[in-house]
Amino acid sequence: MSLGFNSQSSLSTVLGIVIVIVAIVGTQFLGWEWGSGQLVPTVIAVVLVGGGALLVLHDRLT
């Protein structure tokens, strides 16, 4: 029985949950802050935005 979800949407959901966990752990336990001159949060954000853009493009082209 199919629930109407494909493996791509499941992967996107899992990826989104992992991103949220990394963000919460980084801000609450590692002291990451936006705009404080720290490079790690910015690098993670740039990589994730790029990956998200590629995922959207892939979905639109297939």
N, C-alpha and C positions, 0 to 999 in steps of 0.2 A: 504494500500500500504506500503510495507516494503522498507526502504531505504538501507537495507543491514547492519544496525547497530543493535547490540543486547544490552540488558540492561546492560550487563557487561561493554561494551566499553563506554556507556554513563556514567555509574558510574565512570569509570576510568577518563574520561574527566572532570567531575565535581570535582572529587577529585584532579586532577592535577591543575585545576584553583584555588581551595581553597588553595592549597599548595603555589602557586605563590603569591596569595594575602597575605597570612601569611608572606611569606618571604619579600615581598616588605614593608609591614607595619612594620615588625620587624626591618628591616635595616634602613628605612627612618624615622620612628617615635619613635621607642623604643630603638634605639642605639645599636642593636645587631650587633656584628662583629665576624667573624670567627677568631679563633686563639688569641683572646684577653682574654682568661681565663673565658669567660662567659659560664655557663652551659646550659642555656635555648636553645640557637641555636643548640648545640650539641645533647641534649636530643631529641629535635624535629626532627632533621635529622636522628638520629638512629631509632626512632619510624617509621618515614616515609619510610626509606630504608627497614626496616623489613616488613612493610606492603606491600610495592611494591614487595618485593621478594615473599611473600605469595601469592599475587595476580597473579604473573607470574606462580608460581608453580601450583596454582589452575587451571589456564587456560590451562596449559600443560597437567595436569592430567585428565581433563574432555573433 
